[in-house]
Amino acid sequence: RSSDLTPNKKKDKGTYHICSLNNSVLAENGMQYMNCCSLESDWIYFHPDASGRVIHVGPNQINVLRLKEIQDITHQRCVTEDFVIVANREDKENSLVTVTASGRVVKRRFKQLDDDPEQETFKIVDYEDELDLLTVVAVKQTESEGRAHIGFYCNETGALMKSMVL
């Protein structure tokens, strides 16, 4: 492998640097940051299909990134987006002010988290090599119970092939 994923430091939580193993030079577009507000941090790893790609997973988005060699510069790499898988979420209008049944006005001090249990959230991403599929487990909490489903995505295009409720 010609690249390295640096572990994130506490102050740079959610920021990853994709660098060359040879000379530790940051790849073009090599700083990866997923703008998400969640209790669990995003994670990043080399794609297990030996393609040299990188998978960056957040609570509501999966970025599959490709490392390409820049034509004019020897041993310099560029990070490009191969495809993105986005969670199927309801676009709720979350008012920061709520009025209770008794007429009391309550102000919320924070926005909804990206890993809110009432919204679809990615929990597991795995690669099935015999079928060349990415398998993604997503969970969502309903009023009375939790629900999970598994999605099978084309490893080359990111297109959803099949989805099943677990």
Residue, then its C-alpha position, 0 to 999 in steps of 0.5 A: r500500500s502506498s498510503d497511510l491513514t493517520p489516527n485522529k488526535k483528540k483535538d482533531k476528532g473526526t479528521y483523518h489524513i491520508c498520507s504516503l507511506n514513503n515520505s509522509v506527504l499528505a495526498e491531494n484532498g487527503m484531509q478527510y473530515m465528516n461534518c457530523c454531530s454524533l455521540e459515536s465518532d466516524w471511522i475510516y479504513f482501507h477497503p478490504d477488496a484490495s482496490g486501494r480504496v478507502i471507506h469513511v463511515g459516519p452515522n448517516q453517510i458512507n464515502v468510498l474514496r479512491l486514491k489516484e496517482i497524479q499524472d505529472i508528479t511521481h509518487q503523488r496521490c490524489v483522493t477522489e470520491d468514488f461514490v457515497i451511500v446516504a442514510n434514508r432519513e426523514d427530513k423533520e423540521n426540528s423547531l428549537v422552541t416547543v410549547t408543552a400542553s400546559g402552554r409552557v415554552v421550552k427552548r432546546r439548546f442543541k440540534q438533533l444528533d446525526d446518530d439520533p435513534e429515531q433516524e436511520t443510522f449506519k452501524i456496520v459496513d462489511y465487504e462480501d468478496e464472493l459477491d463483490l457487494l458492500t453490506v450495510v446494517a442500519v438501525k432505527q428506533t421507532e416508538s416501541e421497538g428498534r428496527a434494523h435492515i441490511g442493504f446490499y450495495c454494488n461495490e463498484t457503483g454504490a447502487l442499492m441492489k437489495s434491502m431486507v428488514l432484519 
